[in-house]
Amino acid sequence: KLPEVTSGKATGKDIKWNFTKFIVNKNGVPVERYASSTKPLTLVDSLDSLW
């Protein structure tokens, strides 16, 4: 079970569809959540900032 993530483009506890996206830090902790409609390439900057 994933904890509620309050940053990114989608918030809350419910996963509305199976393509909801999560960014997880190197410790395995979800840090951002995005709606299923978010294009994967728009997440590059967020991913780069973690590594």
C-alpha positions in Angstrom: 0.0 0.0 0.0 1.4 3.4 -1.0 1.1 6.3 1.3 -0.7 9.5 0.3 1.5 11.7 -1.8 0.8 15.4 -1.8 3.2 16.7 -4.4 3.1 16.4 -8.2 0.0 16.8 -10.3 -2.3 14.3 -8.6 -3.0 14.0 -4.9 -5.1 11.9 -2.5 -5.2 8.2 -1.6 -7.2 6.7 -4.4 -5.6 5.5 -7.6 -8.2 6.2 -10.3 -6.6 4.1 -13.0 -3.7 1.7 -13.3 -1.6 4.1 -15.2 -1.2 6.6 -12.3 2.5 7.4 -12.1 4.6 7.7 -9.0 8.2 9.0 -8.7 10.0 7.1 -6.0 13.3 8.3 -4.4 16.4 6.1 -4.1 15.2 5.0 -0.7 12.0 3.6 -2.1 9.8 6.4 -0.8 7.1 7.9 -3.1 7.7 11.6 -3.5 5.5 12.6 -6.4 2.3 11.3 -8.0 1.0 12.1 -11.4 -2.3 11.5 -13.1 -2.6 8.7 -15.7 -2.9 11.3 -18.4 0.6 12.7 -17.7 3.0 12.0 -20.5 6.1 10.1 -19.2 8.6 12.5 -20.9 7.2 15.4 -18.8 8.6 13.6 -15.7 12.3 13.8 -16.8 13.1 17.0 -14.9 11.6 15.6 -11.7 13.5 12.4 -12.1 16.8 14.2 -12.9 16.4 16.2 -9.7 16.4 13.1 -7.6 19.6 11.6 -9.0 
